[in-house]
Amino acid sequence: MGTLGFQKWQGAGNDFIIIDNRENQANWLNQEIISRLCDRHFGIGADGLMLISQVAGYDFEMQYYNSDGCRAEMCGNGGRCIAAMAHELGMIGKVARFLTTDGVHEAKVIRPDWIRLKMKEVEKVEEVEEVEEVEEVEEGLSNGVFLNTGVPHLVLFVDSVDRIDVEALGRKLRFDKRFAPAGTNVNFVQVNNNNLIIRTYERGVESETLACGTGNVAAAIASEWLFKTGFSEYICHAAGGDLKVTFRKESDVRYTEIYLEGPATKVFEGRYLTP
């Protein structure tokens, strides 16, 4: 029996196991083991797991897995946390350029515990009609906004997020046939000018999380797109903390220079007993 070193990080309550895999010491991990590591009762406990790996032409590669052990394209809070860990390890200075499944990202270390991450450009935003599940709770609400901010998100605007059963409605909409076969993340958003209160049901975690970086980005862009606010900066309030989203609107459906900014904190580090 051996051991596997890891660090635990969190960004606005969205927590991750991060493993330094530059010497390929964690290549044996599979879906079952990753799911076990993320289990909050029988493992370390986390919303997801990431590997920092070497890749030519970039500071590092981020390989992200949801807590169900399945590979995902991107995680905004995860990207900020992995950049903070890379900075702590001396792999990067104040800036990083790294590779993920959804493309290339840049990160800036504002402070060791405060990271600004450049996100994927959004080139398609569409309205989703007749979301009957939410209509039952929010009278008169029928439409949502669907977009991809690295991973797919359905954004629904409600009068009060406190009235929403995020677990029940989120699970039902996550598997809606309109988003098959990949499914979607589901965000419930309460708007106050450019301040958004957000609750998110995350695909792959299959539960509500304390924050979701790509979900915050999706909520901010969807708010500007649907309500034509003209805002280019939003403060997003999640249960685990606040995040800032900024962007540039190029057209009715294209958004560029998208940045997600907020805390990234090391919780602890340790070694996990391996089979």
GIWOPE-V810827 format. One record per run of one state. SS is the DSSP state (H for helix, E for strand, C for the rest). FROM is the first residue (numbers start at 1). TO is the last residue. If there is no record, write none. Layout:
ss | from | to
SS | FROM | TO
SS | FROM | TO
This chain:
ss | from | to
C | 1 | 1
E | 2 | 11
C | 12 | 13
E | 14 | 20
C | 21 | 30
H | 31 | 38
C | 39 | 47
E | 48 | 53
C | 54 | 59
E | 60 | 66
C | 67 | 70
E | 71 | 71
C | 72 | 75
H | 76 | 88
C | 89 | 94
E | 95 | 100
C | 101 | 102
E | 103 | 111
C | 112 | 113
E | 114 | 118
C | 119 | 121
E | 122 | 122
C | 123 | 124
E | 125 | 128
C | 129 | 131
H | 132 | 135
C | 136 | 143
E | 144 | 148
C | 149 | 151
E | 152 | 157
C | 158 | 160
H | 161 | 163
C | 164 | 165
H | 166 | 174
C | 175 | 176
H | 177 | 179
C | 180 | 184
E | 185 | 192
C | 193 | 194
E | 195 | 202
C | 203 | 206
E | 207 | 209
C | 210 | 212
H | 213 | 227
C | 228 | 232
E | 233 | 238
C | 239 | 240
E | 241 | 249
C | 250 | 254
E | 255 | 263
C | 264 | 264
E | 265 | 274
C | 275 | 275
